[in-house]
Amino acid sequence: MNMRASKSSRSSRLNKPAASALAGRTAGSGVAEFDPEEVRPATRQETFPVALGAVLLSFIALLLSYSRGYLLLYGDAVAHLGIARRILDSRNPGLVQLGGVWLPLPHLLMLPFVQKVEWWQNGLAGAWPSLICYIASVAGIYRLARWMMIPRWALAAMALYALNPNLLYLATTAMTEPLFLMLLIWTTLLTVECIAAIKDSRVSAVKRRLVLLAVFLVAAVFTRYDGWILGAAAWCVVTFSLARRREVWREVTLVFVVFTVLLIAGPVSWLAYNQHFFHDPLDFLRGPYSAAAIERKTMPPNGHHHRGWHNPAWALLFYTRTAQVDAAFWETGFLLMAAAVGGLILTVRRRLALSSLLLWMPLPFYIYSVAYGSVPIFIPQLWPHSYYNSRYGMELLPALALFTFVAVQWMERRWSETQPLARRLMQPVVLLLIALNTVGMMYRTPLVLKEALVNSTTRVAFETALARQLGQFPYGSTILMYNSDHIGALQDAGIPLRQTVNEGDYDSFQAALAVPAEHAGYVVAIAGDPVAAAVAMHPQGLNELTILCTSGQPCARIYKSDRSSIALPK
């Protein structure tokens, strides 16, 4: 009888709402007494060592990636840096250089760093913002976990997330995943805190959380299109909770209105931007650089679509399998996914910080995107056994890390009385398995890095060879070149973008295409691009200097104009 009572007491203490655990603070100092068996919000003292560990991991990852030349393997990373660079370094500087497809915040964050030519060339300009976001996301996942589990399992959840080799690699690149993961985690954390404050009728805390939520959600809206869905979901959660506490809603009405207006203004302003600069509010969906246009361009000659096309079941399989391989070594991803689903069920049944379910938002988003949004995902484990967009599975990593250990905590609780030895050994064994998972993934090359290595082979060789040719031009020469596909050659050569006549300045580019020899001293025509077509139609005054061909890439022809002596514009 006493054993049953003891077990019931421990279970009730672990299951009580985290907000009520704040009552454990000492009255005199206001500092929480640390209890290793208590579920409550993390303190700053708890979070600081976690953030410090993340700083150490991030610099180790940067050292490894930089020394091996991994920072610029992804073509998208090179393109992101190019967009950030051309905002100021172009013939037509300004917001129009942000383009109409990729959302602007990642490029604006890189803007201060990319002005240093050496950091633009070696990729460090994109690494610094990503590393900061990685550190913040590690601290955030720990703080979120403490709302749902005791310290040792919150630490394990954080370790599974922070030690993921795919994440550590992405954190050293200019890719947008580290930024969005940070925003996803902190948005979820702030929503959990806001809902707890609403339930406790802490009006001032609700106001503060709504303001912070607005900032993070607007940032998410301007980072990835997933953020639009995240913003809508978070707004619905907050609104539903306020609707059940009318007295709180009346006190925070003004702040809630501002919160709502900011959320709506984000997507609307992007539509207005597309309309103003590209004359189509949906240019990012149906324009020449949209995902649909890229899919049409890269579709095989037989016209067969990928298996997930208009098939949500296959899309679900591709995305969840990719998330498993991104998160775990070998085939252990199946076990990790099963544990996370179990933790999800436990969270819903026991109503443990239900707002944390926002971490699962990428799942329906990518199922829809793969099936109907022209966003295929290919991994070697599934036909056609190739590499494409495997990094999208990383967005499910926070959910897998967090909810797996909700299930593990439940198992420990079940064994606490019947299997005391197993309970004592459980955390050391789990931490060892996490370490082995990291080592195993690194030994076999993490999927996201493997994709970058495989898909960059021919592009890097071509752009390196082209950069050598560009470096032989006289200093300050004006170059007519289409930059969207191979801006990496200019980056490698360290040539300022304002020396090029490119598609970023529509009027001057169209004028140069009409008479190439009269608008640039040198012309770089890569087979299949608009400059090559213009040279074929208007070859007058151009002398071919060299033809550059590499395996797997279109040939480039370099011309010198005998009519132009255009210098670097003032």
Secondary structure, DSSP 4 states (H G I P E B T S, - for coil): -HHHHHHHHHHHHHHS-TGGGGGGB-TTT-PBPP-TT---PPPHHHHHHHHHHHHHHHHHHHHHHHHTT-TT-SHHHHHHHHHHHHTTSSSS-SGGGG-SSS-SHHHHHHHHHHTSHHHHHHSHHHHHHHHHHHHHHHHHHHHHHHTTS-HHHHHHHHHHHHT-HHHHHHTTSS-SHHHHHHHHHHHHHHHHHHHHHHHTT-HHHHHHHHHHHHHHHHHHHTT-THHHHHHHHHHHHHHHHHHT-HHHHHHTHHHHHHHHHHHHHHHHHHHHHHHHHHS-TTHHHHSTTSHHHHHHHHS-TT-PPPTTTT-HHHHHHHHHHHHHHHHSSTTTHHHHHHHHHHHHHHHHHHTSSGGGGGGGTHHHHHHHHHHHSS---B-TTSTT---BSGGGGGGGHHHHHHHHHHHHHHHHHHHHHH-HHHHHHHHHHHHHHHHHHHHHHHHT--HHHHHHHHHHHHHHHHHHHHHHHHTTSPTT--EEE-HHHHHHHHHHHT--GGGEE-TTSHHHHHHHHHSGGGT-SEEEEETTSHHHHHHHH--TTEEEEEEE--TTS--EEEEEESS-------
